[in-house]
Amino acid sequence: MLVKILRRCHLMIAAITAIFLLCICISGALLVYGNELQRALAPSEWRVSPGTQTLRMSELVTRVEQHTGSHIRQIRLQDEPDLAWQVFLNDLTAVNLNPYTGEVIKHYRYSETFYGVIMLFHRWLLYKNDEGELPFKVFINIASLMLIIEILIGLWLWLKPNKPLKRLKVNWKAKPKILLYQLHITLGVFCAVPIILIAFSGMTFHWKDATQAVVKTLTFSDITKVEAPKIEATGPLVSIDEAYQTILDSLEGAKLQRLNFPHNNALMSAQVQLAHEFAPHSMRWVDMNSGQLVKKFNAVDQSAATATWNFRYVFHVGSFGGHVTKILWLIFTLLPVFFLISGGYFYVKRQRKGKNC
């Protein structure tokens, strides 16, 4: 009786969430290589000819602000010398900047780029109502949660019969229907854990309190909250070049990834990536009243919960292991589409068989 109920739940969950899961999975697959696709579609807007040395930071800032008429909020540097730096402005636009010449290559809104459109579709299906709310965001998260439940039910149904391990085989010479069924079970079992973790990591960006509670419980530790120092301007600020040099001097082998400019205060901060980090979660803060480093935070020295929480984005997009990981994540992201199609096929076949009996 329980098996029959769970089979029906397995079917109903897939049917109810199918449209949302298709949207999430297909857009997620595009995002795995989203940046590469964007650069391939318009290389002249995202790539530059590498020079021997970048211009002074103050000169780059001046050129961008004169060109756009807006102040800089953040500059994202690049590891690859032939990639343009991304500069985000206070008016919510962005520019691609050639750091060697100071040329503003492209002035745009994030939502107008290929990557931006796919990302916003992936997160909330591009819909925003007149009040600025994102009503579809919650449905995306519910669909992710239902995917996790769906996989857990599938695992239980696989374990319930005798000798489940013997059913983890694929006979490539079998009839198409049998082969499809074997692939449905075998891929579902072997890929269950990574798909569950990818879905859960996606939920962390919207349901932070609930997912943080899960991470804290599983790691038996707490998540460290990083608080920036509060520094107000007390007089003329030091030059951008001086503050920038202070940050460079404080790296201690880390890579500078993002530079955050003062906004209604006298604080310049930098997100840096230490040798054992997968993403720039460590921080440096400079008081522009004096040009001195006032605080630094090394994320690798923190708790297991903090490390897990910081790792969630890199894990979700599969950017932590080179092209091998990206290819695996592309497969994992598209597998739920295969499960939906194959499961639907089995259901239609059973229905037709029942009518013919």
Beta strands, then each sheet from edge to edge (+ up, - down):
strand 1: 72-76
strand 2: 85-89
strand 3: 94-97
strand 4: 104-108
strand 5: 255-260
strand 6: 267-273
strand 7: 282-287
strand 8: 292-297
sheet 1: 4+ 3- 2+ 1- 5+ 6- 7+ 8-
end
